[in-house]
């Protein structure tokens, strides 16, 4: 099992990148380059040279970490740099750029985008207490929707307590997951610590459903997927992965096995358990990261460093409303059940990438995508490399 965890990070270095984004508001324009070139840091280089630089990093990571497959998409400003695949999905079946995978925590950013949109529409407020919908939950009168979104609610996580590996095909319900989390002591008083908990986003999904009367799946389709034309991203109510499928493998149960169809219902709210491909994942983060789907005030709130004071968060890397902000990059880093992915966007440069990788028999851990993403981000913005956990 792999979950989001933010630890072992370098001390805070600069807040300039954060202030630049918040001062500028929604932005997406990259440094202008002429003659078919793109901006990489302070330099303008050919698109082919940029693509070759990314290819070298992927080739090195595959060799170093024994990866089965890697799929990457990169764009700089309005210029697509590459969307390519390496390795195999299954033995003898090459990975292809259009293959689908589980997007995990990327959908958390979609949930908080919905939250901010509904505030823009006057249907709720980030300051609303959970007690408005679930008065019997612990501390519900003191936990706000914003605290659910930035993981400062204090609720415990359930992932280490439910028997995921006893039946990896089990279909979990939202009530089962919430009950498991609320049965545990709270990690801290509301608003007094950063405590990442999957339960926060399951509860948030239930509240969005109650506010609108629509399932989360419908809200995502109407407000994010359809407006952005994301035909390769969809919600799944079971362990289905749409074709073509990038197969995943893991040794989490002590043997190396195909984990593609392990049931991911424990990961997020019903309707927010999704599959995608790298092109859609990147397009969604470019749109959200440039502020296209919400008001300017909502965009600023999404990126506000409200958690930076709570260890292990720092001003260099902190958790906004459902998105990691690292040295100016907006990131999500899903990793579970053999799938590992990263999507990143640097708003003031208009630079973005999405990648997913699958494990080989000798891959050391499931967060190899983070290491590769860090290298790609540093290549694309050498003066502003993202820090990934």
N, C-alpha and C positions, 0 to 999 in steps of 0.2 A: 504494500500500500504506500502511495506517496501522496502527501498533502502539502499545501502551501506552508512554508515556514521561513521566517525572515530572521536569520541569525548569522553570527560570524562576520559582520560587515565592518568595513573600515570606518573610522570616526568621520564625523561630518567635515566636509571640506569647503564647499561653496553653496551659497543659496542663490547665486546670480541666475542660474538657469531657471529656477523656480519662479523668481520674481519677474524674469523676462516673459515667461508664459502668461502669468497672471496679469501682468501689466498690459500685455498686448491683446489679451482676450483671444477669441478664436482666430487662428492663423494657419496657413498651409503653404505659403509661398517659399520656395527654396531660393538660394542664391542663384542669380541668373548666369548662365553659361551659354556661349554661342557655338555654332557649328557642330551640333549633335553631341555636345559634351554635357556632363552632369557635375554637380558640385559634390565633392568629397572633402569635407573639412573646408579649408581655405583654397583648395585647388579645384580646377576644372579639368576633368579627364574624360576620355572617350567612354561611351556607354559600354563598348566591348571590353575595354580595359577594366572598368568597374565590375562587369560580369565575370571576367577572368579572375579578378581578385577574390570574389565570393567563391568561385569554383575551387580555387586553391585551398581556401579555408575548409570547405566541405570535404574535399578529398583527404586532407590531413586528418580531420576529425574521424572520418570513416576508418582510416588506417589505424589511428591511435586508439580508438574506442570500440572497434569491432562492431560497428553499427550495421544492422540489416539494411536499413533504408533511410534516406533523408530526402525531404521535399522542401524546396525553398522558393519563395517569391520575394522580389525586391523591387521597390520603385523609389525614385528620387524626384521630387516635384511631380510634374506631370509625365515623367518619362519612365516607362517600364524598363527595368534593367535586365531581369531574367525571371522566369518561372520554370524550374527544372526539377527533375527527380534523379536520384542515384540509388543503386542497389535493387533489392528484390522485396516484393510484398510477401510472396511465398516462394519456395524453392522452384526456380525455373520461370517465375512470373515477375517480370520487371515492375518496379514501382513506376508510376506515371504521375505527372503533375495534377491530374484531375481526380486522383484517388481521395476518398473521404476518410476522415478520422474523427474521434470524439474531441470536441473543443473544450470540454471541461470548464475551467474558470474564465475562459473568454466570455461565456454566457453570464458570468457575474457582472461584467461591465455592461452587458445588455440589460440586466435587471436594474442596475442603478441608473442607467439611461432612461428606462421606463419611469422610474421613481421621479427623476428630475423633470421629465416631460409632464407627468401628472401634476407636479407642483406648478409648473408653468401654466397648466390648464386650470389651476385653482381647485383641483379635486382633493388635494391633501397638502400637508406641509411637512417639511423635513423635521420640524419640531413637534409634530404630533406624537403622543406617547403610544406605545404598543397597546396599552390598556384600552384605547379607543376600540380595538377590535378583539383583543384577547386579554380581558381584565384579570383572568386567573393565572396568568404567567408570572413567574417570579420577577419582582421589581418592575412590572409592566407599566406602572405609573411614572417611572423614572427613566425608562429606556425609550429613546426616540427613534424614529425611522432613520435619521442620520446615523445614529449609533449602530444600527444594524448594518447600514451600508459601509461604514468605515471600520467595522469590527472593534468598536469600543463599548459595545453593549455589556460585555462581561460574561456572557453566557459561555458555558463549557462546550467543547467540541464532543461529538459522539463517535468519531471515526475509530477511536481506539477501544471502544466499549461494545460496539455491536459486532456480532460474529460474521463479518464479511466473508472470511475464507471458509467458513463451515459449509456455505452454499453460495458459490460465486454467481449462481444464476437466479438467486432469489429476487423477487420484485418487492422493494421496500416502499412503504407508504410515507407520506409527509408526516402523518400523526406518529408513526413509529419512530421516525428520526427525531422529531421535536421532543417527544416524550423521553427518549434516551438522553438527550442533551439536558433537559430541564430536571431530570432526576439526579444530576450531578451538582455539586456545589458550584456557585458562580466563581469565575476566576478573579473577579474584582468587583467593586462597586461600579455601577453604570458610569461611563465616561471617565474612569480613572486609570485605564490601562488599554493597551492594544492586545486583544486576545482573539486571534483568527479562529472562527468557528463556522463550520458548514451550516450549523443550525441557523445562524443569522440570516442566511440567504434562502433557506427553506421557509422560515417565518416570513421573510419579506415577500416571497412569492405568494404565500397565502394571503397576505394583506393586499397586494396588488390585485389579486383575484376578487377579494371582497369589495374593494373600492370601486372597481369598474364593472363587476358582474361578468367579466370575461375571463376565461382560462388564460394563464400565462402564455401558452402556445399561441393563442389568437392575438394577444397583445404584441408579442414579438413579431409575428407575421405582419400585422397591420401597421405597426409603428417603426419597425426597424428593417426587417428583411425585404418586404415588398417595396418600400420607398427607395431602398438602395439596390434593388434588383438582385438580391442574393439568392439565386435559384438553387445553389448547391449547399445551402445551410437550412437545416430543418430540425424541429423538435422531434424526439422519439419517445414514445410511451413504453417501449420495451428495449431489449438489447440490440435491436436492429441497427445496422449501419448501411446506408444507401450505397448502391453500386456506382462505380467501381470502388472496392474496399482496400485500404491499406491495412494489412494484417499487423497485429501487435503481438509481442511475445514478452514474457516475464518469467523470473525465477522466484517470485514473491512467496510461493508455496513450497519452496525447496527444490523444485524441479523446473527446468526450462520448458515452457509450454505456450501454446497459442492461447492468448487471452482476449482475442478480438471480440468475442461474444459474451464475455462476462457482463453481468447486468450492472449498469452504472446508476441505477435508480437511487442509490444511497448518496450520490454526490451533490445533488442540487434539488431545487424545487421542481415538482412536476411541471413539464412544459419548458423548463430551462435545461433539461438534459438533451444535448444536441449533437449533431454531426455536421461537418463542414469540409471544405478543402482549403488549401493555402491561399488561393486567389480571393475567395470570399472572406476568409479571416482577415487578410490584409485590407481589403476594401472596407470592411466594417470598422476597423481601427482607424483608418485614415479619416473616415466620415465622423466617427465619434471624437477622435483626437483633434480634429480641426473645428469642432463645435457646430457642425452642420445640423445636428439633430435636436438641439436645445437652444434656449436663450443664452445670451452672453453671461448673464448673472448665474444661470445654472452651470454653465461651463466652468466659470471661475470657482464655483462651489465644489464641483467634482474634483478639481485639482488642488484645492486649498490644503495646506500642510497641517491640518488639524491634529494628525497623529504623530507628528515629528518629535514631540516631547516625550513620547512613551517608548522606552526600550522594547525591542531592538530597533525601532524606527529611529531615523536621524533626518536631518535636513537634506542629506544626500540621497536617501532612499526612504520613502514613506508610503503609506497606503492612503489614497484619497477615497472618494466614494466609489468603491468597487474597481479601482484601478491602481496599479503600482506606479509611482512616479520616481524615477531614478535619473539623477543628473539631467533632468529635463525631458527624458524619454517617458512615454506612457507605455506600460507593459502589462501583459498577463502571461503566466507561466504554468499552464495546466500540466499535470503529470500524475497519471494513475493507470492501473491496469495494463501496463506495458506501453501506453502512449505517453509521449513527452513532446511538448510543443512550446513555442514562444511566439508572441506577436508583439511588435514594438513600433512606436511612431514618435518621431521628434518633431513637434508641431511647428516650431519656428524655422525649420529647415525643409519641411515637407518630405522628410525621409522616413521610409517605413520598410519593414520586412516581416515576413511570417515564415515559420519553419516548423516541421514536425520530424521526429526521428523515431525509429524502432530499434529495439535492443537485439544484439547478437548474443551468442552463448557466453562470450567473454567481456561483454559490456559491463563496466564496473558499477554503474548505478543508473537509476532512471532519470536523473536530471542532467544527462549529457547535453540535451538540447539547450539548457541554460549556458553551458560552457561555450558551445558553438555560437549561440546567439550573442554572447558577450564579445566574441571575436569578430563576428559580422558587424555588430554595432560599432565597435572600435575602429573597424576598417572604414565604415561609412561616415563616421564622425569622430576622427582621431582626437579632436580637441574636446569631445563631449561623450566619452564612452559610457554606455550604460553599466551600472553595477547590478549584477543579478545574484540572488541568493544561491 
